[in-house]
Amino acid sequence: MKSDDFYLPFEEVSLDSWNIGILGNLTIPFLTIRAFIPIMKENKKGSIINISSHYGIVGNDQ
């Protein structure tokens, strides 16, 4: 999300802002993982470790 939309109530978040958040938090990691899978298969080894903020569990404290 755009930084100015971060603290808005859900129903006020714009679609553009939503799409920016999805791109950064889901699409980019998905594409990165997908790009490395052939290399890991070729090497017959590898690990993917995804990390995130604790805000994914507890939410932000407004």
Long-range contacts (C-beta under 8 A, 24 or more apart in sequence): 6-60, 7-60, 7-62
